[in-house]
Amino acid sequence: MIIISLSEQMLYHRRKTGVWYAYPVSTAAKGAGNLSGSFKTPLGRHRIAKKIGDGLPLLTAFRSREPFCIYDPENDDPDRDWILTRILWLTGCETGKNRRGKVDTHRRFIYIHGTHEEDKIGTPASHGCIRMKNKDMLDLFENSAVGEAVLING
């Protein structure tokens, strides 16, 4: 089980062993919200729908969920919201809240992913996704499963 606290900017992961791991994250700069186009982090019960990037190098950059290069800070595009290292693509479990219609988390392409802005981890700065430090993202990816529950709280 994964619990994400927007107020704490933390992600808690309970592994199969029963041990909890804590990671700092960065959620939406605009706060919590479930509407499509809001650039907010959706609340409620979710699950991991798909894991993307297994076996790829650290700092692999994704475009439309496909790897296209290795991120190089020397060639950074300041207007790009880089999605790096791994992707956990979320889907909502609550019809009318985060599933279907204008509130569908999956169709909003809400991910847990690595970022090029690791210095902003711990403060809200994303466009709706949950950003993690890249090495933390590797650890979470390796120890999570498709179908695993994800609860996002305010």
Secondary structure as GFF3:
##gff-version 3
##sequence-region A 1 154
A	DSSP	beta_strand	2	5	.	.	.	ID=ss1
A	DSSP	beta_strand	10	14	.	.	.	ID=ss2
A	DSSP	beta_strand	20	26	.	.	.	ID=ss3
A	DSSP	beta_strand	44	52	.	.	.	ID=ss4
A	DSSP	beta_strand	60	63	.	.	.	ID=ss5
A	DSSP	beta_strand	66	70	.	.	.	ID=ss6
A	DSSP	three_ten_helix	73	75	.	.	.	ID=ss7
A	DSSP	beta_strand	83	92	.	.	.	ID=ss8
A	DSSP	three_ten_helix	101	103	.	.	.	ID=ss9
A	DSSP	beta_strand	111	114	.	.	.	ID=ss10
A	DSSP	three_ten_helix	118	120	.	.	.	ID=ss11
A	DSSP	beta_strand	130	132	.	.	.	ID=ss12
A	DSSP	alpha_helix	134	142	.	.	.	ID=ss13
A	DSSP	beta_strand	149	153	.	.	.	ID=ss14
###
